[in-house]
Structures are given as C-alpha cells and as structure tokens.
Amino acid sequence: MALMPAPLGGPWPQRAHYPKAKTVHKARRHPAVEAALAAGRLATRTAGVIGSPLRPDPDFLLIGAKRGGTTSAYFHILSHPDVLPLFPSARLLPKGRDTKGTSFFTTNYHLGSVWYASHFPSVAQRAVHRRRTGADAVAGEASPYYLFHPLAAARVHARVPGAKLLIALRDPVDRTHSAWREQTRNGVETLSFEEALDAEDARLGREAERLAAEPGYISFSHEFQTYARQSRYAESLARWFALFPRDQIHVWASEDYYAAPNETVQGITAFLGLDPQRLPAIEQRLNAAPKTDMDPATRARLRAYFADDVAATQDLLGRRMPWPNFTDPD
C-alpha cells in the first residue's frame, strides 16, 4: 500500500490503516459511534495542530519490541507523576486510557512533522507542571514497530536525535507465538501457528526492500505477519546502535518486567532522569493475548532457529538475557 507524501502537517487525520486488520473492538462499533469518534478525533487533532509550534519534541520513545510488554510498560511509565500523557489526555475525553503512540516514523510518516508535534504536551503544560511540582516533566510515546521497520531509525535520528530510546526484548520464541496469537484473536490470521511460520517467507517476499526503497509504502505483512522475523533482534538493534549513542538507549528483558514490574520501571524512570521513588507501585499486564499451548517440536525448531540471533543480540548488548535453552544449531 503506497501513500503519497503529504505537505507539512497534512493530510490529517487520515492515518494509515490496513483493510484486513479490523480488530475485535472496532468490529463491534456502531457506524454512528464511529462517526462521532471520527469527528472528535478531527476536532482534537485540529486543536493539537494549531498549537504544534509550541509543543516540544518527545523526550523518549519506546520503540519495541512488539508483543514485548510495551503497552504495560508504557502505561506504567506514564503513572509517574512527572510523565505527561500525549495530547489529548484521556482526562479530557470519554476514553478509557491515554494514547500510547503515533506510529509516525513507520506507517504515518506521510502525515508530516506538524501532525506529529500535535500529539505532545505544550510548553505551557510543562511550565504549569513545573510551577505546581517543582520538577521538570517529560513526555514520550510507544510505537513498537519502530524497532523493526527498516527506515524508522534514520527517520527518528533526523527528527528527534536527542530522544532517549527504550527497548523491551522478549524471549524470541514466546514473542513469536504471542504475535501469532494476537493476530488470531483479532480475526486477521487464519493459519495455524506452524502454517503461519511456514508461510512467513512467502508472505514477506521483498517487502523490507520495498519499504526501504519507497518511503511512502506501508506493508501489512511486514508489520503483522513477520512472527519469527521480528523476533530476530540483532539486525534491528544494530541499525539503531549505529545512529544513537549507547548511553541514550535503555534495554530490558520483558521477562524481568513480568517478574518485577515496579523495580524494572524504576530503572527506566531513573534512566529518563526522573525520581524513581515517586513511581507508584503497580501490578498490571495490559494487552495480553490469551494463552495457547505450543507443540514441543515447534518450540524446539524455533529455539534452534533463533540460537545464532540470541548469541548476536547478547554480544551487541554485552550481557546475557534470561532466555534459557537456546542451542547452537551447528
């Protein structure tokens, strides 16, 4: 799906979408409700765009990995009193929680820098926070496809080179299975797990090369059907590490967050320059896909497939990750 580059700030709010990717909750909405929501989105985004010159760039980006606990981690970070939500805040709208991310540097890049800036708190909001609390506020977004997209690192570096980058990495076998479960739950994936793994190369084809060659192109299969490929982290990490200094990047294991969420997010908030002791204790796990069993033979196949990449990932990070039972296929 090709999208024509837009002039600065538009056309918005026509965000990229995939006809096949209709989630369960959207499928249940009445057309009148959809129309009202669309009108509300237009009005709030217009307000954000009007004030975009007075909206500073994000302080941090949570860039991946998909199905690595990024939704839970982002909202846990957002619970810190010095982290401001994206605009508009859920406190101002009839919605359950704040917006998590923009997908600007991947599928919504054609909407322009003004549109992107419209999502972040204004200078005035930051100043009010400073007067009320005596502390500086930070703001950021979580769009976990950024890690894997071939152009996202360069786009982020060109637009917000000073942003701190947050990365959650999950056991690649578990991440692969979770990604398939999510698409099955959403009614998008009709193949069995093993069939989907076998079909992945054919579905992907040369989509990555086309994304790199055609900046306005978006790919459903590259974003949503690369179950195993997105779990090979080393190439993606190397792309980001080549552009950003390592002290600007904070990586954690998803398993550490699942086991000790408060301690893990305290480390994240300290990295962001916030007082970790002000983080409220939260036990939560959002956007979890229902559990299903994996065939032991398939698990063994995937562990062999990922063994070399796990080793390369650990070499890049300079530490071992808490992912047991990977063996070298050679």
Residue pairs with C-beta under 8 A, 6 or more apart in sequence:
1 16
1 18
1 217
1 218
1 219
1 220
2 214
2 216
2 217
2 218
3 16
3 110
3 216
3 217
3 218
4 110
4 216
5 110
5 215
5 216
6 12
6 110
6 111
6 112
7 112
8 112
8 113
8 114
9 49
9 52
9 111
9 112
9 113
9 114
9 115
10 111
10 112
10 114
10 115
11 111
12 45
12 49
12 111
12 112
12 115
12 118
13 41
13 42
13 45
13 111
13 115
14 111
15 103
15 107
15 108
15 111
16 103
16 107
16 108
16 110
16 218
18 218
18 220
18 224
20 188
20 220
21 186
21 188
21 220
21 224
22 186
22 187
22 188
23 186
23 187
24 185
24 186
24 187
27 187
29 37
40 93
44 87
44 88
44 93
45 115
45 118
47 88
48 55
48 87
48 88
48 118
48 119
49 114
49 115
49 118
51 118
51 122
52 114
52 115
52 117
52 118
53 117
54 122
54 123
54 124
55 87
55 117
55 118
55 119
55 120
55 121
55 122
55 123
56 120
56 121
56 123
56 126
56 139
57 117
57 120
57 159
57 160
57 162
57 163
58 120
58 139
58 140
58 141
58 160
58 163
59 138
59 139
59 140
59 163
59 164
59 272
60 138
60 140
60 163
60 164
60 165
60 166
60 272
61 140
61 141
61 142
61 143
61 146
61 156
61 160
61 163
61 164
61 165
61 166
62 70
62 73
62 74
62 77
62 101
62 140
62 141
62 142
62 143
62 144
62 166
62 167
62 168
63 143
63 144
63 146
63 147
63 152
63 156
63 165
63 166
63 167
63 240
64 70
64 144
64 145
64 146
64 147
64 148
64 167
64 168
64 236
65 144
65 147
65 148
65 167
65 168
65 169
65 170
65 175
65 230
65 231
65 233
66 144
66 145
66 147
66 148
66 175
66 179
66 230
67 144
67 170
67 175
67 178
67 179
67 182
67 289
68 144
68 168
68 169
68 170
68 175
68 254
69 168
69 170
69 254
69 257
69 258
69 285
70 142
70 144
70 168
71 100
71 142
71 286
71 287
72 257
72 261
72 284
72 285
72 286
72 287
73 142
73 166
73 168
73 257
73 261
73 264
73 265
73 268
74 100
74 101
74 142
75 97
75 98
75 100
75 284
75 286
76 261
76 265
76 279
76 282
76 284
77 83
77 140
77 166
77 265
77 268
77 269
77 272
78 85
78 98
79 279
79 280
79 282
80 269
80 274
80 278
80 279
80 280
81 133
81 135
81 278
82 129
82 133
82 135
82 136
82 137
82 138
82 274
82 275
82 278
83 137
83 138
83 139
83 140
83 269
83 272
83 274
84 121
84 125
84 126
84 129
84 137
84 138
84 139
85 98
85 99
85 121
85 139
86 98
86 99
86 100
86 102
86 119
86 120
86 121
86 139
86 141
87 118
87 119
87 120
87 121
87 122
89 98
90 96
90 97
90 98
90 99
99 119
99 141
100 141
100 142
100 143
101 141
101 142
101 143
101 144
102 108
102 116
102 119
102 141
102 143
103 143
103 145
104 111
104 115
104 116
104 143
105 143
105 146
105 149
105 151
105 152
105 155
105 156
105 159
106 143
106 145
106 146
106 149
106 151
106 152
106 218
106 223
107 145
107 218
107 223
108 115
108 116
109 151
109 155
109 215
109 216
110 216
113 159
116 159
119 141
120 139
121 137
121 139
125 137
126 136
126 137
129 135
129 136
129 137
130 136
130 137
135 274
135 275
136 273
138 272
138 273
138 274
140 163
140 164
140 166
142 166
145 152
145 223
146 152
146 153
146 156
147 167
147 233
147 236
147 237
147 240
148 222
148 223
148 226
148 229
148 230
148 236
149 211
149 222
149 223
150 208
150 211
150 212
150 239
151 211
151 212
151 215
153 239
153 240
153 242
153 243
153 244
154 243
156 163
156 165
157 243
157 244
161 244
162 248
163 248
164 248
164 249
164 250
164 271
164 272
165 240
165 244
165 248
165 249
165 250
166 249
166 250
166 268
166 271
167 237
167 240
167 249
167 250
167 251
167 252
168 251
168 252
168 253
168 254
168 257
169 233
169 251
169 252
169 253
169 254
169 313
169 321
170 178
170 231
170 253
170 254
170 255
171 254
171 255
171 321
171 323
172 228
172 231
172 232
172 233
172 302
172 306
172 309
172 310
172 323
173 231
173 294
173 299
173 302
173 303
173 306
175 230
175 231
175 254
176 197
176 227
176 228
176 230
176 231
176 302
177 193
177 227
177 292
177 294
178 289
179 224
179 227
179 230
179 231
180 189
180 193
180 196
180 227
181 289
181 290
181 291
181 292
182 289
183 189
183 224
183 225
185 289
185 290
188 224
189 196
189 225
191 199
193 294
193 295
193 298
194 295
194 298
196 225
196 227
197 227
197 228
197 298
197 302
199 225
200 225
200 226
200 227
200 228
200 229
203 221
203 225
204 221
204 222
204 225
204 226
204 229
205 221
207 219
207 221
207 222
208 222
210 217
210 219
211 217
211 218
211 219
211 222
228 302
228 305
228 306
231 306
231 309
232 306
232 309
233 309
233 313
234 309
234 312
234 313
234 316
237 313
237 316
237 317
238 316
240 249
241 249
241 316
250 267
250 268
250 271
251 317
252 264
252 267
252 268
253 321
253 322
253 323
255 322
255 323
256 264
256 322
257 264
257 265
258 285
261 282
261 283
261 284
262 279
262 281
262 282
262 283
265 279
265 282
266 276
266 277
266 279
267 276
269 275
269 276
269 279
270 276
303 325
303 326
303 327
304 327
304 329
305 329
306 326
307 326
307 327
307 328
307 329
308 328
308 329
310 321
310 323
310 326
311 326
311 328
313 321
314 320
314 321
